[in-house]
Amino acid sequence: MATELKMPALSPTMEEGTLAKWLVKEGDEVKSGDILAEIETDKATMEFEAVDEGKIAKILVPEGTDGVKVGQPIALLAADGEQVQPSPPSGGEGQSSVAAQGGGAAASSARPHPAQPAAESPSPAGGEGKVPAPESAQPTPHLMETAARDLVADVAETRDEPEMPEGTPLVSLTVREALRDAMAEEMRADERVFVLGEEVAEYQGAYKVTQGLLQEFGARRVVDTPITEYGFAGVGTGAAMGGLRPIVEFMTFNFAMQAIDHIINSAAKTNYMSGGQMRCPIVFRGPNGAAARVAAQHSQNYGSWYAHVPGLIVISPYSAADAKGLLKAAIRSPDPVVFLENELLYGQHFDVPQMDDYVLPIGKARIVRPGKDVTIVSYSIGVGVALEAAQELMGQGINAEVIDLRTLRPLDKATVLDSLKRTNRMVVVEEGWPVCSISSEIIAIAMTEGFDDLDAPVLRVTDADVPLPYAANLEKMALIKASEVVEAAKAVCYR
Amino acid sequence: MRETAVARSAKKSAVPTAPEVPEIERPPQPQRYKASKDQMMRLYREMLLIRRFEERAGQLYGLGLIGGFCHLYIGQEAVAVGLQSAMTVGKDSVITGYRDHGHMLAYGIDPKVIMAELTGREAGISKGKGGSMHMFSVDHGFYGGHGIVGAQVPLGTGLAFAHKYREDGGVCLTYMGDGAVNQGQVSEAFNMAKLWDLPVIYAIENNKYAMGTSVNRSHAEPLLYRHGESFRIPGFQVDGMDVLAVRGAADVALKWVRDGKGPIIIEFLTYRYRGHSMSDPAKYRTREEVQEVRENRDPITSAERELESMGVKEEELKAIDKEIKDIVVGAAKFAEEAPEPAPSELYTDVLVESY
C-alpha cells in the first residue's frame, strides 16, 4: 500500500501554503531526511523532509500550486519494490481537483482565499479542543489547537477606520508592513535613526518586521547583534545619550527582561537625573503578550510593568494605521519609548491612510466604536476581542462604545472619563494578568475621578492569573474571550 | 602604558610590580574513549532513540499535534549521549536550554512522558503545562528545559553551588549553545564558578548557528572553549559528532571537577540538521552544507561503522532500529491518545502553600 504524503503544518498558525518546488520527481528513491519539496507559508519558505524511505510513485500536486490545505495529499510514496497504480487520491476535503489541474499556470484558480494570507486567516470552524483518533499509520495533518486562533479571528472580523484627513486614500497593509514602513520612512528622513537587534538584518527579522531594511539602508544602520539583550539594550541607550536615535528590537519582550535594567535605570531616568541636560531618545520595540502555544516563558504582557515607570512613554497599538503613525511618533520623540507590538496582529490587514507622513499623537486614546450603553476599554489585541464582543452585544440590544487606549503611559484619562460620563458603565479588557495591571489602573481612575458617573462597579476581563499553560485546552481557558466580555458588559448593565 | 610596564619588568627595576600570577592549571588532553562492544551498543541505541524520537516529534508537529516552539536535536545526539553516559544519576545534576528532548532521553527518562508533554497532555512530564521547552525531572537530577537563552548557565552554577555546599560529591553538567555564550550572565556565572571553585562542567554545544547568526558573525572570540580564560577556567575543544571523543572528554572533565579543581569548559563542535525551530527556513546556510555533514560526519552512521568493525552484523543493527522505532511509535501513540489536562489543573501548581 502506497503512503500518501500530506501537506504538513510548518508553522504554528499555518492553514495552507504554496507548493513552491518539488525537489524529487516521480520514480525517485528517497530516504528519511531527504528534502522532497519547498513549501511557502506567508512567513517563509520551508523544506519538506521525507520521514520514511521509498519511491515517489506519483506527484499529486504540481509545483507552483497555491492554497494547498494542511493535510491534503500531495504525493504518493511506494515502499521498496511496490507498484502503484496512478489512481486519483481519496480524501483531502474535495481538494483533489487541485492535483488534476496540473501545471503552475492553473495554480491561482485553486486558491480558495485570494485576499487573506494563508497562515493567519481565521478558522471559522474553530476546531473545538478535540484530538483526532490516531489512525493506524498516517494520521491527517490538521491545524494545531490554539486559543490564539480565536483571538486572531476576533481581530479579522472587525473593521478599523483610521484617523485621517477626509478624502485620504486607504491602502490595506498588515501590521508587520506598517511597522516596517514607519521605520523605513523615519530612516530615510533622519540619518541618526538606526535599527539594532537580534536577526534584524541578514535574517530579515525573526518575525520579518525589518524585512528589506538591510537592503535599503546597509549594515551600518541595520545592525545584527549577538544574543546579548542586556548588552545591546545598554549599547542602544548609550548611543541615544550620544545623540543618535536608536530603534532597539527585542525578538520578543520576554527576552527584554534581561535588559530591563537599562530600559528603566539607564534610559527612563536619565533626563530627570541630569536636570534635563541629557536626553535619551530611543525606541525599544518588539512583540509582547501571548502568541500561539509558546508557553509560560514566551507569553507575557509587559504593559503594566513599563507603564509603572515615570520617564518612559509606553505605546501598545492595535491597528496597522496606529502602529505606523505611533511608531513614527515614537522614533521622533525626544523621550525613551517602549513600543509593545503583538505577534498575533503582525499578519492582520487593516486600512492605512496613504500619506507622505502619517504621524499620530502619543498619549491619545481613540474611540474605535462609538456607543452609548457601556464603555469597553482595551488596548493591543484586546481591542479585537472588545470589538467582537460589541458586535455580539449589539444583537442583544446593548450598544457598546469601545476605546483603544493606544498609549499606556501617559494614559489618556480624559477620553476614558468622558466616555464613562456618557455611558455610566465600564468594562476593561486586557490580554494579560489582572493583578496590578492596566485594568487595575483604569478602575482606579474610574473610582477616583469618575465615581459620580458610575452606575455599576467597573468589571474587567483578563487572562487567568497563572503562568500561561502549554496544553491547548488550558491555554484556551487562560486567555481572554469575547464571550466573557459580553457577560461582563451585560452584568454592568444589569442584564 | 603596557610598553612601559614591560620595559620595567625587563629591567627588574625597583618599582613595585603586580604580584606574580600563576599559569592557569590545565587538564590533560582527553583521549577517545575505548568502548567495549556492549558499551558501544548502548551509546548507539541511545543516539538512535533520540534521532527517531525527534523525527517523530517533527512529524507530529507537521500533523498539528505539537504546538508552539519545537527545537529538534537531530545531528547533535553524540553530545548528550556521550556526556551523560559518564554521569551518575542520583548524584550529579544536568541542566540545559530549550533544545532539551535529547538530553532527557540520554538520561533515561521515559520517551512516553516526554512525547506526551510535547502534545500537551496530562500524562506529560510537566502535566502538559510546560511544553517542549520546559521539562524537568527532579528524580533524575534533570533541572530543565529553560526557554530563555543563557538563563540555565547561572542556574547550573547554582546547582553546583548546592553540590559543594552539601558536600554530596555531585557535579552539575550545564549545557549551552554557541549563542548563549554571548549572554552577559554567562560571564558573570563563569566568574563566580571559578572564584568559588564550583563543581560544574560547562558544555558548549557549538552547532555553528545561533538561530540564523553564525559563530563568526557573533563572537569576537570564535574559539568558544577560550571564553573562560579571563576567569582562569580551562577549556578544550572536542569533536561533538564522535560519541567516543565526547565520552573521553567527559571522563577528563569529571575527574577534574571531582578532584576539586573547579569549573571546566568543553566546546563540542556539532551541527543541527534541522532549522533552529520548526518555523525556521534556515536560509542562512546552504543545503549542500547540511548534506555534507550528514554524509560525512553523522554521529549515528559513524557509530554504526564502529560497531561493524567490532563484528556487529547488519541484521543486528536493523533489529535495533526496528526496536527503537517501535518504542518511538509507542510513545507517539501514547502521546496522541492521552487525555488533555483536567480543566482544574489551570490553577494548580502556581504556589505550593495556600495562604
HADDOCK unambig.tbl for C-alpha pairs under 7 A between the chains (distance, minus, plus):
assign (segid A and resid 8 and name CA) (segid B and resid 62 and name CA) 4.60 0.50 0.50
assign (segid A and resid 8 and name CA) (segid B and resid 63 and name CA) 6.23 0.50 0.50
assign (segid A and resid 9 and name CA) (segid B and resid 61 and name CA) 7.00 0.50 0.50
assign (segid A and resid 9 and name CA) (segid B and resid 62 and name CA) 4.38 0.50 0.50
assign (segid A and resid 9 and name CA) (segid B and resid 63 and name CA) 6.14 0.50 0.50
assign (segid A and resid 9 and name CA) (segid B and resid 64 and name CA) 6.17 0.50 0.50
assign (segid A and resid 10 and name CA) (segid B and resid 62 and name CA) 5.94 0.50 0.50
assign (segid A and resid 10 and name CA) (segid B and resid 278 and name CA) 6.68 0.50 0.50
assign (segid A and resid 10 and name CA) (segid B and resid 279 and name CA) 6.19 0.50 0.50
assign (segid A and resid 11 and name CA) (segid B and resid 278 and name CA) 6.72 0.50 0.50
assign (segid A and resid 11 and name CA) (segid B and resid 279 and name CA) 5.15 0.50 0.50
assign (segid A and resid 12 and name CA) (segid B and resid 67 and name CA) 6.09 0.50 0.50
assign (segid A and resid 12 and name CA) (segid B and resid 68 and name CA) 5.73 0.50 0.50
assign (segid A and resid 44 and name CA) (segid B and resid 281 and name CA) 6.13 0.50 0.50
assign (segid A and resid 45 and name CA) (segid B and resid 281 and name CA) 5.84 0.50 0.50
assign (segid A and resid 46 and name CA) (segid B and resid 281 and name CA) 4.89 0.50 0.50
assign (segid A and resid 134 and name CA) (segid B and resid 336 and name CA) 6.78 0.50 0.50
assign (segid A and resid 140 and name CA) (segid B and resid 63 and name CA) 6.45 0.50 0.50
assign (segid A and resid 141 and name CA) (segid B and resid 62 and name CA) 6.38 0.50 0.50
assign (segid A and resid 141 and name CA) (segid B and resid 63 and name CA) 3.62 0.50 0.50
assign (segid A and resid 141 and name CA) (segid B and resid 64 and name CA) 5.87 0.50 0.50
assign (segid A and resid 142 and name CA) (segid B and resid 63 and name CA) 5.60 0.50 0.50
assign (segid A and resid 142 and name CA) (segid B and resid 64 and name CA) 5.19 0.50 0.50
assign (segid A and resid 143 and name CA) (segid B and resid 64 and name CA) 5.04 0.50 0.50
assign (segid A and resid 144 and name CA) (segid B and resid 64 and name CA) 4.05 0.50 0.50
assign (segid A and resid 144 and name CA) (segid B and resid 65 and name CA) 5.97 0.50 0.50
assign (segid A and resid 144 and name CA) (segid B and resid 66 and name CA) 6.86 0.50 0.50
assign (segid A and resid 144 and name CA) (segid B and resid 67 and name CA) 5.87 0.50 0.50
assign (segid A and resid 199 and name CA) (segid B and resid 212 and name CA) 6.84 0.50 0.50
assign (segid A and resid 203 and name CA) (segid B and resid 212 and name CA) 6.28 0.50 0.50
assign (segid A and resid 225 and name CA) (segid B and resid 218 and name CA) 6.85 0.50 0.50
assign (segid A and resid 226 and name CA) (segid B and resid 182 and name CA) 6.44 0.50 0.50
assign (segid A and resid 226 and name CA) (segid B and resid 218 and name CA) 4.93 0.50 0.50
assign (segid A and resid 227 and name CA) (segid B and resid 179 and name CA) 5.94 0.50 0.50
assign (segid A and resid 227 and name CA) (segid B and resid 180 and name CA) 6.60 0.50 0.50
assign (segid A and resid 227 and name CA) (segid B and resid 182 and name CA) 5.94 0.50 0.50
assign (segid A and resid 227 and name CA) (segid B and resid 183 and name CA) 6.12 0.50 0.50
assign (segid A and resid 228 and name CA) (segid B and resid 182 and name CA) 5.74 0.50 0.50
assign (segid A and resid 228 and name CA) (segid B and resid 183 and name CA) 4.55 0.50 0.50
assign (segid A and resid 228 and name CA) (segid B and resid 184 and name CA) 6.47 0.50 0.50
assign (segid A and resid 230 and name CA) (segid B and resid 184 and name CA) 6.97 0.50 0.50
assign (segid A and resid 255 and name CA) (segid B and resid 148 and name CA) 6.84 0.50 0.50
assign (segid A and resid 292 and name CA) (segid B and resid 68 and name CA) 5.75 0.50 0.50
assign (segid A and resid 293 and name CA) (segid B and resid 67 and name CA) 5.63 0.50 0.50
assign (segid A and resid 293 and name CA) (segid B and resid 68 and name CA) 4.35 0.50 0.50
assign (segid A and resid 294 and name CA) (segid B and resid 68 and name CA) 4.33 0.50 0.50
assign (segid A and resid 294 and name CA) (segid B and resid 69 and name CA) 5.82 0.50 0.50
assign (segid A and resid 295 and name CA) (segid B and resid 130 and name CA) 6.43 0.50 0.50
assign (segid A and resid 295 and name CA) (segid B and resid 131 and name CA) 6.72 0.50 0.50
assign (segid A and resid 297 and name CA) (segid B and resid 147 and name CA) 6.09 0.50 0.50
assign (segid A and resid 466 and name CA) (segid B and resid 347 and name CA) 6.63 0.50 0.50
assign (segid A and resid 466 and name CA) (segid B and resid 350 and name CA) 6.50 0.50 0.50
assign (segid A and resid 469 and name CA) (segid B and resid 129 and name CA) 4.59 0.50 0.50
assign (segid A and resid 469 and name CA) (segid B and resid 130 and name CA) 6.48 0.50 0.50
assign (segid A and resid 470 and name CA) (segid B and resid 120 and name CA) 6.27 0.50 0.50
assign (segid A and resid 470 and name CA) (segid B and resid 128 and name CA) 6.24 0.50 0.50
assign (segid A and resid 470 and name CA) (segid B and resid 129 and name CA) 4.74 0.50 0.50
assign (segid A and resid 470 and name CA) (segid B and resid 130 and name CA) 5.48 0.50 0.50
assign (segid A and resid 470 and name CA) (segid B and resid 131 and name CA) 5.40 0.50 0.50
assign (segid A and resid 471 and name CA) (segid B and resid 120 and name CA) 4.17 0.50 0.50
assign (segid A and resid 471 and name CA) (segid B and resid 121 and name CA) 6.50 0.50 0.50
assign (segid A and resid 471 and name CA) (segid B and resid 128 and name CA) 5.15 0.50 0.50
assign (segid A and resid 471 and name CA) (segid B and resid 129 and name CA) 5.64 0.50 0.50
assign (segid A and resid 472 and name CA) (segid B and resid 120 and name CA) 6.71 0.50 0.50
assign (segid A and resid 473 and name CA) (segid B and resid 340 and name CA) 6.95 0.50 0.50
assign (segid A and resid 474 and name CA) (segid B and resid 343 and name CA) 6.40 0.50 0.50
assign (segid A and resid 474 and name CA) (segid B and resid 346 and name CA) 5.86 0.50 0.50
